Amino acid sequence: MKRFISVMLLFGLFVALPAAGQTLDYDNVAPHPRLLLRSGDAEAMRALPSKSANARAVHERIIAEADKMLSAEPVRREMTGRRLLSVSREALRRIFYLSYAHVVTADDRYAARAEREMLAVCEFADWNPSHFLDVGEMTMAVAIGYDWLYGRLSRRSRSIIGTAIYEKGLRASENDRHAWFFRAENNWNQVCNAGMIFGALATLERSPEYCKALIDRCVASNPTAQRAYDPDGGYPEGYGYWDYGTGFEVMLVAALQSALGTDAGITSQKSFMRTAEFMTYMTAPSGRCYNFYDSGAGAGCVPAKYWFARQTGDASTVAVDEKFIEAGKIPNDRLLPVYMIFASGLDLSKSNLPKRRAWFCGGIAPLFIYRGGWTSADDTYFAIKGGRAGSNHAHMDAGSFIYEYDGVRWAVDLGQHDYNRLEQAGVDLWNMKRDSPRWEIFRIGPDSHNTLMFNGNRHDVDGQAEIVRHFDAPRRKGAVVDLTPTFAGDARRVVRTAELDKNDWLTLTDHIENGARESTVEWKMATEAEAEIVDSGTIRLTQDGKSLDVKLRNRGAGEAVVWPDHEYKPFEIKDKNIRRIGFVMRLKAGETVDVVVTLAPSK
């Protein structure tokens, strides 16, 4: 009776949702293992290391990690603040690696250890549904082990694990207060829907009607998140969250393909199918990424990109990723085994580097990127963005840029701050209003970003800065960003034009039409270089034995400044070796000026 009531409740929740793009054929569901592995994939995974040195390196990394797990104790239900997420992620890494190791080697030690891990997490009181990402990842973890090791598990273990997936995973989605991810437009939708689909597909035979209804609901809700890729394939939450949100989106569609023989219409979305390019161009010659918003600066092989390459048959999609693996940079990513699945369908010898040097996307976080080349760490890299502070995971950084020249990243973004640290200090971190204490955090507010500030004010959180024009010619590469909405109330008009000349030297021109009162305007840039004021209009940066001059070309219009170290709050991460440089200008009421700043090698 309890199961019947749950099915009826789920059907009731589903009635109000739009119909899924395709009818799913549950009558022809694949046998176990049905998650991610299509017919012939297991054999192809086993053969791949003998065909590719990179694949062999990835395989050996997974096996080495699985070997370490054999003697490790199972994870325990230990919360970090309000999250169980780190435990769910480690459980997913362990169970996925161990399941892979068993499938490719047939060594029962790996299966037994994965079974022990699954039984341990199934004993948890719950998987922390109040923070549903924790449930989504844990459900996926246990579902993979249940499905891939189905024939190896005892009847008792299958019963315990299958019941936990149903009770602690799938049924948790019935609580609308916790399962708000169905309505979300961000990575929560992707991660949590993927977890529910994995759990429901893995245990479809146990509660067929319930699982079908839940899968249909997840598939119907997923397009809400997919709209984030429109119109050009950019991902508004940045590099780190692409790896997260899109990684789980790929898991979701790959599971539907393998289990039900359908992509539910997901591959028909052109912007989604272009989004792997976003990650390719977000990777700089230095090996770092453009880490805007809540992202770290590290870059590396992204396993989910191999699904796109396999789907399109274009190995060049992962050429940058293959270079990382050749350099020994293999991520200890919980989804790493999907590399072996998707790469097995590719001819990696044809992974040619991209030919285009510039990339642009509009949408929620407009972005222009230019690379001077694809073969040298000394190639130029420039990226500039628009957007608004009120979007998911955003910072007050509209108009901000990064710049690498001659092997040095001169203009930097500080990236993500640890969430738990701020939440434990009582910061209202997810309040995006303009007066929120969120914007007092140095890494998140405008003070640390490479953009303008008027009268020390915060940006308008609802002001969407658009890239209104971009250009890519040998003598002129760059973009024009309309920052007028960002500085609403302070200026009548603000437009930033960023141009690289034939030498890849950078010029930034800010056209400012001041508002109805006098204004103090700060032009700011964060750097890891040593900084010296040469004169009132010149700041010389020195790093790695090289030097760059940042010059204000408006003589007498402002003063060069190297700001003192930021006074961090006790709970903030203190950024090492960061300097803020720039110029301070005072504008009369109604004054119009073009502020021109150049960045070029010192003479």
Long-range contacts (C-beta under 8 A, 24 or more apart in sequence): 3-207, 3-210, 6-171, 6-174, 6-210, 7-207, 7-209, 7-210, 7-213, 9-174, 10-174, 10-210, 10-213, 10-214, 10-217, 11-213, 13-174, 13-176, 13-217, 14-213, 14-216, 14-217, 14-220, 17-182, 17-217, 17-220, 17-221, 18-220, 19-220, 20-216, 20-219, 20-220, 20-264, 20-265, 21-219, 21-223, 21-264, 21-265, 21-268, 22-262, 22-264, 22-265, 24-212, 24-215, 24-216, 24-219, 24-256, 24-260, 24-262, 24-264, 25-260, 25-261, 25-262, 26-204, 26-208, 26-212, 26-260, 28-260, 28-261, 29-201, 29-204, 29-259, 29-260, 30-258, 30-259, 30-260, 30-261, 32-147, 32-148, 32-150, 32-151, 33-103, 33-147, 33-148, 33-150, 34-147, 34-201, 34-202, 34-255, 34-258, 34-259, 35-143, 35-144, 35-147, 35-148, 35-198, 35-201, 35-202, 35-255, 35-258, 35-259, 36-144, 36-251, 36-254, 36-255, 36-258, 36-338, 36-341, 37-103, 37-148, 37-258, 37-341, 38-257, 38-258, 41-258, 41-341, 41-344, 42-103, 42-104, 44-344, 44-345, 45-100, 45-103, 45-104, 45-340, 45-341, 45-344, 46-104, 47-344, 48-340, 48-343, 48-344, 52-343, 52-348, 53-326, 54-322, 54-325, 54-326, 54-343, 54-348, 55-339, 55-340, 55-343, 55-344, 55-348, 57-325, 57-328, 57-330, 58-325, 58-330, 58-336, 58-339, 58-340, 58-343, 59-104, 59-340, 61-330, 61-332, 61-336, 62-97, 62-100, 62-101, 62-336, 62-337, 62-340, 63-101, 63-105, 65-93, 65-97, 65-332, 66-97, 66-98, 66-100, 66-101, 66-110, 66-113, 69-94, 69-97, 69-98, 69-113, 69-117, 70-109, 70-110, 70-113, 74-116, 74-117, 74-120, 74-121, 75-117, 75-120, 75-121, 76-120, 77-121, 77-124, 77-125, 79-128, 80-420, 81-420, 81-423, 81-424, 82-130, 82-131, 82-423, 83-128, 83-131, 83-133, 83-134, 83-420, 84-127, 84-128, 84-131, 84-134, 84-138, 85-131, 85-133, 85-134, 85-137, 87-121, 87-134, 87-138, 88-127, 88-128, 88-133, 88-134, 88-135, 88-136, 88-137, 88-138, 88-141, 89-137, 89-334, 90-334, 91-117, 91-121, 91-137, 91-138, 91-141, 91-142, 92-137, 92-138, 92-140, 92-141, 92-144, 92-334, 92-335, 93-332, 93-333, 93-334, 94-141, 95-141, 95-142, 95-144, 95-145, 96-141, 96-144, 96-145, 96-334, 96-335, 96-336, 96-337, 97-336, 97-337, 98-145, 99-144, 99-145, 99-148, 99-149, 99-337, 100-148, 100-337, 100-340, 102-148, 102-149, 102-152, 103-148, 104-340, 108-152, 111-149, 111-152, 111-153, 114-145, 114-149, 115-145, 115-149, 115-152, 115-153, 115-157, 117-145, 118-142, 118-145, 118-146, 118-157, 118-161, 119-157, 119-160, 119-161, 121-164, 122-160, 122-161, 122-163, 122-164, 122-168, 124-168, 126-168, 126-172, 127-168, 127-169, 127-172, 129-172, 129-175, 129-178, 129-179, 130-178, 132-172, 132-173, 132-178, 132-179, 132-180, 132-181, 132-188, 132-192, 133-188, 133-191, 133-192, 135-168, 135-169, 135-172, 135-173, 135-192, 135-195, 136-181, 136-191, 136-192, 136-193, 136-194, 136-195, 136-196, 136-248, 137-191, 137-195, 138-168, 138-169, 138-195, 139-165, 139-168, 139-169, 139-170, 139-195, 139-196, 139-198, 139-199, 140-194, 140-195, 140-198, 140-199, 140-248, 140-251, 142-169, 142-199, 143-169, 143-195, 143-198, 143-199, 143-201, 143-202, 143-203, 144-198, 144-202, 146-202, 146-203, 147-201, 147-202, 162-202, 162-203, 162-206, 165-199, 165-202, 165-203, 166-199, 166-203, 166-206, 166-207, 166-210, 169-195, 169-196, 169-199, 170-196, 170-199, 170-200, 170-203, 170-210, 170-211, 170-214, 173-214, 181-221, 182-217, 182-218, 182-221, 183-221, 183-224, 184-224, 184-225, 185-224, 185-225, 185-227, 185-228, 185-392, 186-225, 186-228, 186-237, 186-245, 186-392, 186-393, 187-225, 187-237, 187-241, 187-244, 187-245, 187-248, 189-221, 189-222, 189-224, 189-225, 190-222, 190-225, 190-245, 190-246, 190-248, 190-249, 190-252, 191-244, 191-245, 191-248, 193-218, 193-219, 193-221, 193-222, 193-225, 193-252, 194-248, 194-249, 194-251, 194-252, 194-255, 195-248, 197-252, 197-255, 197-256, 198-251, 198-255, 201-255, 201-256, 201-259, 201-260, 218-252, 219-256, 219-264, 222-249, 222-252, 222-264, 222-266, 225-249, 226-266, 226-269, 226-272, 228-363, 228-364, 229-269, 229-271, 229-272, 229-274, 229-275, 229-363, 230-271, 230-363, 231-271, 231-361, 231-362, 231-363, 232-271, 232-274, 232-360, 232-361, 232-362, 232-363, 233-271, 233-272, 233-273, 233-274, 233-275, 233-276, 233-277, 233-278, 233-361, 234-275, 234-278, 234-361, 234-362, 234-363, 234-364, 234-365, 234-366, 234-367, 235-275, 235-278, 236-363, 236-364, 236-365, 236-387, 236-391, 236-392, 237-293, 237-294, 237-365, 237-392, 237-393, 238-290, 238-291, 238-292, 238-293, 238-294, 238-295, 238-365, 238-393, 239-279, 239-282, 239-289, 239-290, 239-291, 239-292, 239-295, 239-299, 240-291, 240-294, 240-295, 240-296, 240-416, 241-293, 241-294, 241-295, 241-393, 242-275, 242-278, 242-279, 242-282, 242-302, 243-279, 243-302, 243-304, 246-275, 246-304, 247-302, 247-303, 247-304, 247-335, 249-304, 250-304, 250-307, 250-308, 250-338, 251-304, 251-335, 251-338, 253-307, 254-307, 254-338, 254-341, 254-342, 267-311, 273-308, 273-311, 273-312, 275-308, 276-305, 276-308, 276-309, 276-317, 276-318, 277-317, 277-354, 277-359, 278-359, 278-361, 279-305, 280-305, 280-317, 280-319, 280-320, 280-354, 281-354, 281-359, 281-369, 281-371, 282-369, 282-383, 283-320, 284-371, 284-381, 284-383, 284-402, 284-404, 284-409, 285-371, 285-372, 285-373, 285-374, 285-376, 285-377, 285-378, 285-379, 285-380, 285-381, 285-404, 285-407, 286-377, 286-381, 286-404, 286-407, 286-409, 287-324, 287-327, 287-329, 287-377, 288-409, 290-369, 290-383, 290-402, 290-413, 291-413, 291-415, 291-416, 292-365, 292-385, 292-395, 292-397, 292-400, 292-413, 292-415, 293-365, 293-393, 293-394, 293-395, 293-397, 293-415, 293-416, 294-393, 294-395, 294-415, 294-416, 294-417, 295-415, 295-416, 296-415, 296-416, 297-412, 297-413, 297-415, 299-324, 300-324, 300-329, 300-330, 300-331, 301-325, 301-329, 301-330, 301-331, 301-339, 302-331, 303-331, 303-333, 303-335, 303-336, 303-337, 303-338, 303-339, 303-342, 304-335, 304-338, 306-338, 306-339, 306-342, 306-343, 306-346, 307-338, 307-342, 309-342, 309-346, 310-342, 310-343, 310-345, 310-346, 313-346, 315-346, 315-347, 315-348, 315-349, 315-350, 315-351, 315-352, 316-350, 316-351, 316-352, 316-353, 316-354, 318-343, 318-346, 318-348, 318-351, 319-351, 319-352, 319-353, 319-354, 320-353, 320-374, 322-348, 322-351, 357-472, 357-477, 358-470, 358-472, 358-477, 360-467, 360-470, 360-479, 362-466, 362-467, 364-388, 364-391, 365-391, 365-394, 366-465, 366-466, 366-467, 366-481, 367-467, 368-467, 368-470, 368-478, 368-479, 368-498, 370-472, 370-477, 370-478, 370-500, 372-504, 377-407, 378-406, 378-407, 379-404, 380-404, 380-405, 380-500, 380-504, 381-409, 382-477, 382-478, 382-498, 382-500, 382-504, 382-506, 384-467, 384-478, 384-479, 384-481, 384-496, 384-498, 385-467, 385-481, 386-464, 386-465, 386-466, 386-467, 386-481, 386-482, 386-483, 387-464, 387-465, 388-459, 388-460, 388-461, 388-462, 388-463, 388-464, 388-465, 388-485, 388-486, 389-432, 389-439, 389-458, 389-459, 389-460, 389-461, 389-463, 390-432, 390-461, 390-462, 394-432, 395-443, 395-444, 395-445, 395-449, 396-439, 396-444, 396-445, 396-446, 396-449, 396-458, 396-459, 396-461, 397-446, 397-449, 397-450, 397-451, 398-451, 398-459, 398-463, 398-465, 398-481, 398-483, 398-486, 399-450, 399-451, 399-452, 399-465, 399-481, 399-483, 399-486, 399-496, 400-449, 400-450, 400-451, 401-450, 401-498, 401-508, 402-450, 403-506, 403-599, 405-504, 405-505, 405-506, 405-548, 405-599, 405-601, 406-546, 406-601, 407-544, 407-546, 408-529, 408-543, 408-544, 408-546, 408-548, 409-528, 410-527, 410-529, 410-541, 410-543, 410-548, 410-599, 411-450, 411-525, 411-526, 411-527, 411-599, 412-526, 412-527, 412-528, 412-578, 413-449, 413-450, 413-526, 414-442, 414-443, 414-448, 414-526, 414-575, 414-578, 415-443, 416-443, 417-441, 417-443, 417-444, 417-572, 417-573, 418-573, 421-571, 421-573, 422-571, 422-572, 424-571, 425-569, 425-570, 425-571, 427-571, 432-461, 433-461, 434-458, 434-459, 434-460, 434-461, 440-569, 441-569, 441-572, 442-566, 442-568, 442-572, 442-575, 443-572, 443-573, 443-575, 447-524, 447-566, 447-580, 448-526, 448-566, 448-575, 448-578, 448-580, 449-524, 449-526, 450-524, 450-525, 450-526, 451-483, 451-496, 451-524, 452-483, 452-487, 452-494, 452-496, 452-510, 452-521, 452-522, 452-523, 452-524, 453-521, 453-522, 453-524, 454-487, 454-490, 454-491, 454-519, 454-520, 454-521, 455-490, 455-519, 455-520, 456-520, 456-522, 457-489, 457-490, 459-486, 459-487, 460-485, 460-486, 460-487, 460-488, 460-489, 463-487, 463-488, 468-495, 474-502, 475-501, 475-502, 476-500, 476-501, 477-504, 489-515, 490-515, 490-519, 491-515, 491-519, 503-600, 505-598, 505-599, 505-600, 505-601, 506-598, 506-599, 506-600, 507-596, 507-597, 507-598, 507-599, 508-596, 508-597, 508-598, 508-599, 509-594, 509-595, 509-596, 509-597, 510-594, 510-595, 510-597, 511-592, 511-593, 511-594, 512-587, 512-591, 512-592, 512-593, 512-594, 512-595, 513-590, 513-591, 513-592, 514-587, 514-588, 514-589, 514-590, 514-591, 514-592, 514-593, 515-589, 515-590, 516-589, 516-590, 517-589, 518-586, 518-587, 518-588, 518-589, 519-586, 519-587, 520-584, 520-585, 520-586, 520-587, 521-584, 521-585, 521-586, 521-587, 521-595, 522-561, 522-582, 522-583, 522-584, 522-585, 523-552, 523-558, 523-582, 523-583, 523-584, 523-585, 523-595, 523-597, 524-563, 524-580, 524-581, 524-582, 525-550, 525-580, 525-581, 525-582, 526-578, 526-579, 526-580, 527-578, 527-579, 527-580, 527-581, 528-577, 528-578, 528-579, 529-579, 530-579, 531-562, 531-579, 531-581, 532-562, 533-560, 533-561, 533-562, 534-560, 535-560, 536-560, 537-583, 539-581, 539-582, 540-602, 541-581, 546-601, 547-601, 547-602, 548-599, 548-600, 548-601, 548-602, 549-598, 549-599, 549-600, 549-601, 549-602, 549-603, 550-581, 550-597, 550-598, 550-599, 551-597, 551-598, 551-600, 552-583, 552-595, 552-596, 552-597, 553-596, 553-597, 553-598, 554-585, 554-593, 554-594, 554-595, 554-596, 557-585, 557-593, 557-595, 558-583, 558-584, 558-585, 558-586, 558-595, 559-583, 559-584, 559-585
